[in-house]
Amino acid sequence: MPAATSPLNKSGEPTTWNFKLLAQNDLGGFGGMGEGMAVQIAKDGRRIIWLAHESAPKNFTGVDVSDPRKPKVVVQTDLPQTFMRSNSLEMTGDILAVAYQTQKAGQQPAGLELFDVSVPEKPRSISFFDCSGATSRGVHQLWFCDGEYVHMASGAPDFKPSHPLDDQFYRCIDVRNPSKPVEAGRWWMPGTKAGETPLPRHKLDKGYRAHNTNVYKQRPNRMYLCYIDGGMFVMDISDKSKPKPISHWTNSPPYTGFMHTAVPLFDRGLLIVTDESTENSAKDWPKLVWVVDMRDETHLVSISTCPMPPVDAYANRGGRFGAHNIHENPPVPTAWQSDQIVLGTFFNGGLRAYDISNAYQPKEVAAFVPPPPKGTPAGAVQLNDVFVDEREIVYTVDRHTGGLYVLEMDF
């Protein structure tokens, strides 16, 4: 049986195929990680990876990965409230942008904070952009790659959703003066604001709200916006004060929603789109990585999905099983770029890599499924995010206790 579909070895060793594990670090016992990863080359030449935590008490952690075989925590910060999470972060140069979301609407602080991390051991707050309000939980996800604008999924004090689960929408924040962020524009899916005709609810109903808000320097007037139960949109942001949709693609129904990430491969006219598994024991199966033809950006067509191992091999292993995050080719110097290989995390299905050189027949080429981290409440690994730096070093993180895993690609 290929290693990619085999259960864990009885010895407890990781299941690996075409990946080489270089190191693991549990981040001082605070190894529950979110979906924010960014690499900085510090002024002294050190390579620091910044990691967002999935929930309190920690905010973000900086790890020196100059030697990928010896990752070393250099700083770890705390959240001011136990009901907060800083699930997402991105950076440009020495400025780190961090998203703050609260458990319930109306709690504070909720919003966007910018930090100067030019001295990694001493992050310094530059500014805070308040997004709290009676119907707002703040910011879930953000994108910050050009040093000028933060694109984010956020609530706002002046936005009342038509349904409580529809509380986060697209907001563009101008941070060209990082000490005074200001909103440049916003857009919400029609039907999600109070007073509009409500949208039909999905069976699992995770909400019609914004998630990933990706913008690339190859096409800076476009945003690839995923909207959870609302599918995904190609957005025209040439006028940031008036974003407008160009096209919309959804697979749900008949699938079960939670569209998460859309990564354009411009030279190939493709989009790679993921749906997030959000239910334990694969109750929302299948959650897949989709290949979408976008040669005509006004007419998006699904042409294939990346193959997955049999659901019965993972459904009862513990926690979630299915797609989540992929390496997003962020347009920054410290990120690897590829339009031939897709790397994605699949919770207890580990980390997987796919060759999509033939977009109609993606092939799995590597897998890494570590054993359950010590103390995990899920009973299995829950790999949550992946980032590949320009050296082709792979970083992946566990949602609960496993912290950071550092790998090489052997393919």
N, C-alpha and C positions, 0 to 999 in steps of 0.2 A: 504494500500500500504506500503511495507517495507520502512523504513527510508532511506535505501541505494539508492532507486530510486525516492524518493519523491522530489518535488521542495522545496525550502527554506520555512520555516514557515512564515506565514504572519506577525508574530510578529517581524521578523528580527533576531530571534535567530538562532544559527547554527543548521544545520541538523546533528545530531550525532547518531551513532549506534555503541555501544561497544567501543567507545572512550570517554574519559573524558577530557574536556579542563581544564587545570590547570592555564594557563596564556597566555597572548599575549603581545608583546612589539613591538611598531612601530619603534624602533631603532632611536629615536630622530627625526622622520620625514623623515628618509632615509630608507624606508622599502622595496625598490626594490632589491630583492635578487636573486643571481645566483644559481649555482649548486655545490657549494663547502661548505662542513660542516665537521668540525673535532672537537673532544673533547680532551682537555688537562687537566690533573691533575697538577696544578701548585705546586711549591715547598712549598707553604704555605698551601696546601691542598684544595684550591679552585678549583672548576670544571668550566672551561672556555670552552664555545663553540665558535669556530671561524667560521665566516660566510663571504662568498664572495658576493660582490655586483654585480648585473646584469650589471650595467653601471655606468659611472661617475655621480656625482663627487667623491663618496666614493670608497675606495679600499677594505678594510675588516674591520669587526667589531668583537670585543671580548665581550662576554656576560657571566657574572657570573651566572651559573645555579646551584650552590650548593644547593639552595632551588629552586626546579623547579617551585614553585608557585610564586616566586618573582625574575624573571630574571632581571638582572641589567647590563646595558652597562658599561663596564670598559674602553674601548678604541675604537676609530673609526678613521681610517686613510683616507687620501685623495689621489687620483690619481694625478700625475703631469700634465696630459693633459686631456682635455674634450673628446677627441676622443678615449680614452682608456676604456677597461673593464677588470676587474679581476674576470672573471666568475667562476674560479675554484681554489680551494686550498686543500691541504692535509698537514698532519703533522706527524712527528715521534719525540717522546720526546718533547723537547722544540724548535725544528726547524720547522718552518712553510714555506711551499713552495707555491708560488703564481704565477698564470699564467697571463700574460699580452698579450692581443690581441688589435689591433688597428682597426679602422673602415675601413681603406683603406691600401692597400699594399704600402710600402715605408715609412710609418709614424713611428716615434720613440717616446718613447721607446717601444719595443715589445720583449717579452722574458720571462724568468723565474727569479724570485727573491727569495732568501732565507732570512728568518728573524730569529733572536734569540728572542723568546718571553718568556724567563725564568722569566722575570718581565713583566707580561701581559700588564700593563699600559704603558710600554716603549718598543715597538717593535724596534729591532735594526737590520738594514740591514747587512747581512753577505756578500752577493755577488749577482751579477746580471749576468745572462747568456744571451747575446744578440742574438736574433733570427730575427732581423729586416733585411729587404732587399728589393730590387726593386719589387719582386713578393711575399713578405711575409707580413702577418699580425701578425705574432708572434704565441703565444701559446693559444689554446682554452681550452684544458683540460689537467690535469695531475694527476698522481697517485704516491704517495710517502708514503709507509707503512713500509719499512724495514730499513730506515736510510742510505741506500747505493746508491740507484738508483732512479731517477725520470723518470718515463715512461710518455711520453706526445705526444699529437697531436699538431704538430707545423709546421710552415714554416721554411725556412732557406735562408740565402743570396745566397747560391750556388745551390738552387733548383728552376728550372723554370718549372711550371706546363704546361701540354698540354692544359689545359682549366683554366681560372681564378678561377673557383669554386673548383678546385682540388689542392689547394695550401698547405694543411696541411697533413702531413704524420707522421708515427711513428718515434720518436727519443728517444733513451735511453741516459740519462745523468748520469754520474758517479759523485756523490756528497759525496764520502767517505771523501774527503777533502772539506768541504762545502765552504771554502773560494776560491776554484779554481775548479768550475764545468767544466767537459770536456765531450764531446760526446763520448759514448762508441759504439754506433751503430745506424743504421737507416734502415727503410724498407718502400717502397711505393707500392701501388697496381699497378701492371703492366698496362700501358696505361695512367697513370696520369702524367708522366714526358714528357716534350717536346722532340720530336723526336721519341717517341713510338707511336704505333698504337692507336689512341684515342678510348675511350670507347663510346658505344651508350648512348645518354643522356636520362634521365628519363623525363616523362611528366611534373612533377613539378620541376625537375632539381635543387636539393639542393647541388649537387657536390659529387664527389668521393673523400672523404677526411676522415682522421682518426678522431674518436671521443674518446670513452672510451678505455683505455689501461690497463685493470685490470690484476694484477699479485698477486698471493696468496702464502703464505709460505707453504701451503700443497703441492704445486707443483710449485716451484720457476723457473723451466725451461719452463714454459708455460705462454703465455699471451693471454688474451681473448680480441681481438681487434675488435671494431665496426668501420665500414667505411662508415657510412651515406648511400649514394645511392649504395654503393658497398657491402652491407651485412656485415657479420662478419667472422672473421678468428680465428682459433686456431693456435697460433704461437709457434714455437720452439725457445726459446731464451736461450738455454743452452750455446750457444756461442753468447754473446751479440753483438759482432762485426758483426755477420752474421745471423740476424733473418731470419727464413724461415717458410712459411706456411705449416701446416699439413693438414688442411681442411678448407673448405669455405662453408658457408650456407647463402642463401638469400631467401627472400620471394617476392622480387620486381624485375621486374613485376611478377604477376599482381598487387601487392600492390604498395604503392607510396613512398617507400624508407625511408630515414632518420633513419637507424638502429643506436641505441644510446648506449645501455648498455648491456653487457653480464656478468652474474654472475654465476659461476660454483657452483654446489652443489656436491662436490666430492664423498661423501659417497653414494649418490643416483644415480650417473651417469647422472646428469641432468644439463642443462643450462637454466637460465631464461633470456630471451632476450626482450628488449623493442625497439619499434619504437617511435620516438618523433612526436607528433602533432605540426606542424609549421604554420598552416593556421587557421585564425579565422573562426568562424561559422562552424567548422567541415568540411571544404571543402576537407580535405585530409582524411576523415573518411574511414575506421576504422584504428585507431592507437592503437595497442594492446600490451599486455604482453604475450609472447609466451613461452611455455614449450617445450624444445628440449631435446631429448634423445641423450646423448653423451657417452653411455657406450662404444661404439667404436668411439674414437675421430676422426677417419679418415672418418666417415660416420655419419653425423649429421642428425637427423630426427625429424621434428616437430610432437608432439603428442597431443597438446591441446593449448588453449588460456584461459586466465583468463576472466571470464564473465564481461561484461560491461553493464551499464544501457542503456535504449533505447536512441539513438542519438537525437531523437526529444525532449527529456526532457532537453537537455543541449545545443544543437547547436545554439540556438538563445538567450542564456542567456548573451552572451558577451564574447569576447576573444576566446581563444582556448579551445577545449575539446578533450581529448584523452591522451594516455599514454605519460609519459616523464621519470622521474627518479624513481628508486627503491632503497630501502636500500640495500647496496652492500656487506654486511658482511665483511667490511674491516678488514684485519687481524691485529688488534691493540687491546690492552687490554681494551680500553674504548668503544668498539663497541659490541653490541649484535650480537650473531650469531644464525641463524636458517636456517634449510633446510626444515621446515614444513610450515612456514608463509612467504608470500611475501607482503611487504608494498610498495605502489607506489603512486606517485602524478599524477593527471590527469587534471591539470589546473582548469577550472571552475567545473570539476567533483570532485574536492577536493582530499582528501587522502582516499585510500581504502586499505583494507587488505584481503588477500586470503589464505585459507587453501589449501595447495597443497599436503597433505598427500597422497591423491590419485592423482597422477600426470596426469591421464587421465581425471579427473573430478574436476578441481579446483573449490572451492566454496568461494563466498564472505562472509566474517565474520564480517566486520566492515567498517564504512564510517564516514568521517568528512568533511562537506561542510559548511564552515563559510559564513556569508553574505559578500557582497562586502565591501572591506576595504574603509575607508574614502579617497576620492580623487583619487580612481583608474580610469585610463583612459579606462580600459577594460569593466567597468560596472559590473564586477563579480570578484570573487576571481580567482587567477591564481596560485594555489599551484605548486611550481616549483621543490622542492627537499625534501627529507626526510632522516633523520638519527635517529637511535635508539641506545641509549647508553646501557652499560652493566647492568644498573639498570632497563632496559626496559622502560625508559622514551623516548617518541617520540618527535622529533623536526621536524617541517615542516615550510616552508617559502613561502611567496607570491612574485611573480615576479615583482610587481609594487609598492605597498605602504603598504601592510599589515604587513611586517616585519616577526617576529618570533612567531609561535604558539607552545606551549608546552602541551603535552597530555600524558595521561596514557592509556594503553590498558586494556580494560575490557573483554578480551576473553582469 
